[in-house]
Amino acid sequence: MSSKPSVVFFGATGGVTNSALVHTIQAGYKAAVLVRTPAKLRQQLSDQAIDEMTIAKNLVLNEGNALDVAAVKRTLLSVNAGRLPTYIVSGLGGSPKLNLNMCHPLHLATLDNPEICATAASTLVTALEEIFTEQPALKANKPLLVFLSTTGVTRGPEDVPFAMRFLYHQTLAIPHADKKKMEDIYRGEVEKQDPVFRSVVGIRPTLLSGTVSYTDASGLQGVRSGYEHRPATGYSIKRADVGHWIFQNLIDEATRNPEVEGQMVSLTS
């Protein structure tokens, strides 16, 4: 059995998580995903020239919904011979929709499921709690969670440039409320006496640009990062660069940075 870390991905058809997944399996790490439509993910990987041998060797595809506790449990135990993965990467989010509300005319953006991030967070925590109840020995190797959030929901100094603060906070108020609830669940979990994660890392990119393809990147040399007490501020960043940063700093044994663990990381170009 390989001694390399293993990773479970939720939200793998989204650009950031898809990029992190591609880098992971191309580097020879074992990964598992939970997706509603496996054919969609297979097509995305094919479009990025990921060969079938790499997929067959390094990726376990699980069909199901990340809001279903049973499906999440099955996925968590599918990558490492019945043990938990080293890392969990969650980039779940809803599909954007136009919101017209005369009481809040600037709250223009909403989601098809405005509580998807918070619900998925509760589902993941519940799934791990049930696994630990059923198999207490697995607590010896709790996973590290990496989850995708956003700038604009910080508890520290402002992490959005002054010129875009008013419109940014107003337009994205509904999705940001969901991200805040998700952060509260995950960050509150690690403050418990017996948390389900060994640590968590929140990734807060500024406005995302680019396509799903991991090659649609500007390069990590142009990425700036900061922590909650001293955030990096900027206007946008490529999805592929965020996913690559996650792989390089949190997954890849050759380059990972332990100092990132436990942090809320702002990323921008």
Buried (B, 14 or more C-beta within 10 A) or exposed (E): EEEBBBBBBBBBBBBBBBBBBBBBBBBEBBBBBBBEEBEEBBEBBEEBEBEEEBBEEBBBBBBBBBBBBEBBBBBBBBBBEEBBBBBBBBBBBBEEEEBEEEEEEBBBBBBEBBBBBBBBBBBBBBBBBBBBEEEEEBBEEBBBBBBBBBBBBBEEEEBBBEEBEEEBBBBBBBBBBBBBBBBBBBBEBBEEEEBBBBBBBBBBBBBBBBBBBBEBBBEBEEBBBBBBEEBBBBBEBBBBBBBBBBBBBBBBEEEBEEEBBBBBBBBBB
